[in-house]
Amino acid sequence: MSPTSPLTSTPTTTDVLVLGADLAGAGPANLLIRDGVFADPADARPDAVRVDAYGLVALPGLVDLHTHLREPGREDAETVTTGTAAAARGGYTAVLAMANTSPVTDTAEAAEHLLDVGRATGTAQVVPIGAVSKGLAGEELAELGLMARSPAQTRVFSDDGRCVADARLMRRALEYVRAFDGVIAQHAQDPRLAGPDACCDEGPVSGRLGLPGWPAVAEAGIVARDVGLAELTRSRLHVCHVSTAETVDVLRWAKARGIAVTAEVTPHHLLLTVDELLGYDPTFKVNPPLRSAEDVAAVREALTDGTIDVVATDHAPHARHDKEHAFVDAAPGMLGLETALAVVVETMVRPGTLGWREVATRMSSVPAHIARLGGQGRPLAVGEPANLTLVDPTRRATVDRAASVSLSRNNPWHGRDLPDPVVATWWAGRATYGR
Ligand SMILES: NC(=O)N[C@@H](CC(=O)O)C(=O)O
């Protein structure tokens, strides 16, 4: 679809009748989009814009629990406008924006400001994540309660980019957010075991390349501590970007014990291994680092059996002048929003491990539920908000970083042949992407 197609130029007042899409694996049906919600297709007006979706799959709009939008502060890397354009291009209708901006989202005012910018300039819902600690310094709790009671209604709190390393502060944070059903999303990285220089999975490759190692236990050790604190406080813990088999073992144990823990895996940890680092290309520098093939197999298995609940992108745009350095000095992080579904289709759907229904739960309804986000991740049913992603399960393309709508170019998939599934996205009935 070209940018001038009826899809992208459709006024929201017009009926859109989507014909014949397979509803997340439940079989083909028609959908009518009217006034921002799904209405009964039998009521479609004769002048409805008709979208031929036979052979396509309809998913509820995707929800990303882990996006770095960089606004405010680093608008040279990404803005709310470009980040949400990338989200819409990737099939997302909501993104949770990490707090490691400048200034940090650690006050009610900062959260409300981002909410307002999102409403004014976003092509997806922007949900501010609040910092756990003031300035992400790991010393004093941020204004958790005020952020929760603000118009942003913050429920997810994270110091992502940094670990809440102090066990006492983590305990306090968990205790505090329990009162309003909040969740602490932990970037699990013991700074004493994996400090600021650590940039390569500790193992044969780090030895060979002479890069500072980031051992698996630095992640699993923090997760083991935190599930204990979640049990003690009877509060909700979410583990960001799980990267190792050891962490999966801890999560399995904690879930069997009934501890309220959820976890995410990124698309890059589902497909890429530490071997990508052999060329010292800083595009592949990310936190936590790419791991071994055994770890990749373990996180895929955990996503399949539900030990890992969701896929989250950790979309981490960086300007060229922050990324183009010697490997150890480059900023960690990679783009993810535009290609996340492609990687999930490649690694989980095509091999037959996950069906479309499971893709809808792991990329839409469960992330929305973890964030306590009403109006997202809802079923494709009459009366529900019209958040919809149309997917072509067969299309493939070679990824071209120059074609990205993100402001940054740190795309680890550049030059790779991958599925190219997203055909169109509607957010609250508004066409936000179409081709
Ligand atoms: N995931 C990343 O590699 N980068 C994140 C922060 C972080 O987790 O280090 C970023 O904000 O760039």
Ligand as a Chemical Component Dictionary entry (heavy atoms), coordinates in Angstrom:
data_LIG
# 
_chem_comp.id                   LIG 
_chem_comp.type                 NON-POLYMER 
_chem_comp.pdbx_formal_charge   0 
_chem_comp.three_letter_code    LIG 
# 
loop_
_chem_comp_atom.comp_id 
_chem_comp_atom.atom_id 
_chem_comp_atom.alt_atom_id 
_chem_comp_atom.type_symbol 
_chem_comp_atom.charge 
_chem_comp_atom.model_Cartn_x 
_chem_comp_atom.model_Cartn_y 
_chem_comp_atom.model_Cartn_z 
_chem_comp_atom.pdbx_ordinal 
LIG N1 N1 N 0 19.704 -2.253 26.283 1  
LIG C1 C1 C 0 20.715 -1.496 25.945 2  
LIG O1 O1 O 0 21.719 -2.025 25.464 3  
LIG N2 N2 N 0 20.697 -0.171 26.112 4  
LIG C2 C2 C 0 19.740 0.590  26.853 5  
LIG C3 C3 C 0 20.015 0.655  28.289 6  
LIG C4 C4 C 0 20.647 -0.544 28.861 7  
LIG O2 O2 O 0 19.913 -1.493 29.168 8  
LIG O3 O3 O 0 21.866 -0.554 29.013 9  
LIG C5 C5 C 0 19.707 2.005  26.343 10 
LIG O4 O4 O 0 19.005 2.842  26.912 11 
LIG O5 O5 O 0 20.383 2.273  25.339 12 
# 
loop_
_chem_comp_bond.comp_id 
_chem_comp_bond.atom_id_1 
_chem_comp_bond.atom_id_2 
_chem_comp_bond.value_order 
_chem_comp_bond.pdbx_ordinal 
LIG N1 C1 SING 1  
LIG C1 O1 DOUB 2  
LIG C1 N2 SING 3  
LIG N2 C2 SING 4  
LIG C2 C3 SING 5  
LIG C2 C5 SING 6  
LIG C3 C4 SING 7  
LIG C4 O2 DOUB 8  
LIG C4 O3 SING 9  
LIG C5 O4 DOUB 10 
LIG C5 O5 SING 11 
# 
